[in-house]
């Protein structure tokens, strides 16, 4: 019985040996693919960060302009009310 158990084990070991170079190649390919995906994700993150900064800058500028417009309209409304009461 022990000889029957050892024979398949040797066959399995022998069958794994030829596939070892194939596994190394597939590991290399997977490593290259992972590196390419990581690089792509880094590029996308950089673009996203840049776009986010630009958008927030434009939002801040727009908020500043709206505040200035509101202050201008408020000053014009106060000046118009004073002119109307003077008449």
Backbone as CSV, one residue per row, in Angstrom:
resi,resn,N_x,N_y,N_z,CA_x,CA_y,CA_z,C_x,C_y,C_z
1,UNK,0.804,-1.182,0.000,0.000,0.000,0.000,0.848,1.248,0.000
2,UNK,1.942,1.207,0.729,2.771,2.398,0.791,3.414,2.688,-0.559
3,UNK,3.683,1.665,-1.379,4.258,1.900,-2.698,3.243,2.556,-3.611
4,UNK,1.980,2.234,-3.466,0.962,2.885,-4.290,0.832,4.363,-3.932
5,UNK,0.972,4.694,-2.664,0.870,6.088,-2.251,2.077,6.900,-2.698
6,UNK,3.256,6.294,-2.747,4.446,7.041,-3.136,4.507,7.275,-4.634
7,UNK,3.966,6.388,-5.422,4.016,6.542,-6.875,3.236,7.771,-7.331
8,UNK,2.012,7.983,-6.881,1.319,9.195,-7.323,1.993,10.464,-6.820
9,UNK,2.594,10.407,-5.648,3.281,11.585,-5.135,4.450,11.950,-6.036
10,UNK,5.180,10.954,-6.502,6.287,11.234,-7.415,5.765,11.780,-8.725
11,UNK,4.667,11.253,-9.211,4.087,11.729,-10.464,3.647,13.176,-10.309
12,UNK,3.043,13.508,-9.176,2.613,14.885,-8.942,3.816,15.810,-8.851
13,UNK,4.880,15.378,-8.202,6.084,16.188,-8.079,6.705,16.408,-9.443
14,UNK,6.764,15.346,-10.250,7.323,15.471,-11.588,6.452,16.355,-12.468
15,UNK,5.158,16.299,-12.287,4.292,17.114,-13.121,4.380,18.587,-12.729
16,UNK,4.774,18.886,-11.481,4.910,20.275,-11.057,6.207,20.899,-11.551
17,UNK,7.220,20.096,-11.731,8.513,20.632,-12.147,8.459,21.332,-13.490
18,UNK,7.846,20.770,-14.535,7.794,21.490,-15.802,6.953,22.760,-15.735
19,UNK,6.007,22.803,-14.823,5.159,23.988,-14.764,5.806,25.114,-13.964
20,UNK,6.883,24.862,-13.265,7.544,25.888,-12.461,7.995,27.070,-13.310
21,UNK,8.650,26.877,-14.476,8.999,28.040,-15.304,7.757,28.786,-15.780
22,UNK,6.690,28.078,-16.050,5.451,28.726,-16.479,4.895,29.582,-15.347
23,UNK,4.998,29.083,-14.121,4.518,29.858,-12.978,5.373,31.111,-12.793
24,UNK,6.681,30.995,-13.008,7.554,32.164,-12.893,7.180,33.206,-13.941
25,UNK,6.903,32.747,-15.174,6.516,33.671,-16.236,5.181,34.327,-15.909
26,UNK,4.248,33.532,-15.396,2.948,34.121,-15.070,3.082,35.077,-13.881
27,UNK,3.975,34.764,-12.934,4.221,35.684,-11.817,4.839,36.978,-12.315
28,UNK,5.776,36.871,-13.279,6.378,38.068,-13.864,5.320,38.892,-14.583
29,UNK,4.463,38.212,-15.351,3.408,38.913,-16.077,2.440,39.569,-15.098
30,UNK,2.098,38.865,-14.030,1.210,39.446,-13.033,1.871,40.628,-12.339
31,UNK,3.156,40.505,-12.068,3.888,41.608,-11.446,3.933,42.830,-12.341
32,UNK,4.170,42.613,-13.633,4.192,43.719,-14.581,2.816,44.354,-14.713
33,UNK,1.796,43.497,-14.740,0.430,44.003,-14.832,0.083,44.814,-13.588
34,UNK,0.446,44.303,-12.435,0.189,45.023,-11.176,0.923,46.354,-11.162
35,UNK,2.154,46.365,-11.627,2.926,47.607,-11.672,2.279,48.606,-12.630
36,UNK,1.807,48.118,-13.775,1.157,49.001,-14.746,-0.142,49.568,-14.173
37,UNK,-0.906,48.734,-13.494,-2.158,49.195,-12.885,-1.858,50.203,-11.780
38,UNK,-0.851,49.934,-10.957,-0.470,50.871,-9.900,-0.042,52.216,-10.487
39,UNK,0.730,52.172,-11.571,1.171,53.396,-12.226,-0.027,54.171,-12.772
40,UNK,-0.951,53.463,-13.399,-2.150,54.103,-13.935,-2.978,54.729,-12.819
41,UNK,-3.132,54.020,-11.723,-3.884,54.559,-10.584,-3.194,55.792,-9.999
42,UNK,-1.867,55.777,-9.948,-1.127,56.946,-9.468,-1.354,58.150,-10.379
43,UNK,-1.339,57.910,-11.689,-1.584,58.991,-12.647,-2.991,59.553,-12.489
44,UNK,-3.962,58.660,-12.337,-5.335,59.112,-12.158,-5.502,59.892,-10.861
45,UNK,-4.847,59.436,-9.806,-4.912,60.139,-8.522,-4.318,61.538,-8.652
46,UNK,-3.188,61.639,-9.357,-2.548,62.942,-9.556,-3.472,63.874,-10.339
47,UNK,-4.080,63.368,-11.415,-4.991,64.186,-12.212,-6.205,64.608,-11.393
48,UNK,-6.724,63.683,-10.597,-7.872,63.994,-9.757,-7.525,65.076,-8.743
49,UNK,-6.350,64.957,-8.116,-5.914,65.961,-7.143,-5.774,67.332,-7.793
50,UNK,-5.175,67.359,-8.976,-4.978,68.613,-9.691,-6.324,69.247,-10.043
51,UNK,-7.229,68.443,-10.576,-8.542,68.943,-10.955,-9.318,69.415,-9.732
52,UNK,-9.226,68.687,-8.654,-9.913,69.085,-7.420,-9.397,70.424,-6.919
53,UNK,-8.069,70.591,-6.914,-7.491,71.859,-6.468,-7.971,73.009,-7.344
54,UNK,-7.988,72.791,-8.669,-8.429,73.841,-9.586,-9.899,74.183,-9.353
55,UNK,-10.721,73.174,-9.166,-12.149,73.414,-8.945,-12.388,74.169,-7.639
56,UNK,-11.717,73.750,-6.566,-11.893,74.443,-5.296,-11.390,75.882,-5.380
57,UNK,-10.323,76.099,-6.142,-9.840,77.464,-6.353,-10.876,78.307,-7.080
58,UNK,-11.510,77.727,-8.090,-12.535,78.459,-8.840,-13.777,78.697,-7.973
59,UNK,-14.131,77.719,-7.147,-15.262,77.910,-6.230,-14.973,79.041,-5.248
60,UNK,-13.764,79.071,-4.717,-13.382,80.136,-3.786,-13.447,81.501,-4.467
61,UNK,-12.948,81.568,-5.715,-12.985,82.810,-6.473,-14.430,83.238,-6.725
62,UNK,-15.278,82.286,-7.081,-16.680,82.587,-7.333,-17.373,83.066,-6.051
63,UNK,-17.070,82.437,-4.928,-17.654,82.856,-3.646,-17.208,84.269,-3.296
64,UNK,-15.932,84.577,-3.542,-15.418,85.926,-3.280,-16.135,86.948,-4.150
65,UNK,-16.316,86.614,-5.425,-17.005,87.536,-6.338,-18.461,87.748,-5.917
66,UNK,-19.117,86.667,-5.506,-20.505,86.797,-5.056,-20.598,87.661,-3.805
67,UNK,-19.632,87.489,-2.891,-19.610,88.330,-1.690,-19.428,89.801,-2.068
68,UNK,-18.529,90.073,-3.017,-18.310,91.443,-3.469,-19.567,92.007,-4.128
69,UNK,-20.238,91.178,-4.938,-21.468,91.617,-5.607,-22.562,91.899,-4.582
70,UNK,-22.682,91.026,-3.587,-23.675,91.220,-2.536,-23.390,92.509,-1.761
71,UNK,-22.129,92.743,-1.445,-21.755,93.967,-0.729,-22.040,95.192,-1.593
72,UNK,-21.764,95.097,-2.882,-22.011,96.211,-3.797,-23.505,96.501,-3.910
73,UNK,-24.308,95.454,-4.026,-25.756,95.635,-4.120,-26.320,96.190,-2.811
74,UNK,-25.787,95.708,-1.721,-26.227,96.203,-0.414,-25.883,97.677,-0.261
75,UNK,-24.690,98.078,-0.676,-24.266,99.479,-0.589,-25.108,100.335,-1.529
76,UNK,-25.407,99.807,-2.712,-26.227,100.555,-3.661,-27.646,100.680,-3.139
77,UNK,-28.152,99.644,-2.493,-29.506,99.700,-1.930,-29.578,100.678,-0.779
78,UNK,-28.558,100.706,0.056,-28.526,101.645,1.173,-28.402,103.076,0.656
79,UNK,-27.627,103.292,-0.362,-27.447,104.631,-0.951,-28.726,105.090,-1.616
80,UNK,-29.445,104.177,-2.250,-30.718,104.525,-2.910,-31.784,104.845,-1.884
81,UNK,-31.772,104.151,-0.775,-32.763,104.423,0.281,-32.496,105.779,0.908
82,UNK,-31.254,106.157,1.040,-30.916,107.458,1.620,-31.299,108.566,0.671
83,UNK,-31.084,108.352,-0.629,-31.449,109.356,-1.632,-32.968,109.537,-1.661
84,UNK,-33.718,108.458,-1.550,-35.176,108.522,-1.613,-35.729,109.243,-0.389
85,UNK,-35.138,109.031,0.782,-35.632,109.688,2.001,-35.248,111.178,2.009
86,UNK,-34.191,111.541,1.277,-33.770,112.930,1.227,-34.726,113.756,0.375
87,UNK,-35.443,113.133,-0.550,-36.330,113.868,-1.454,-37.591,114.183,-0.813
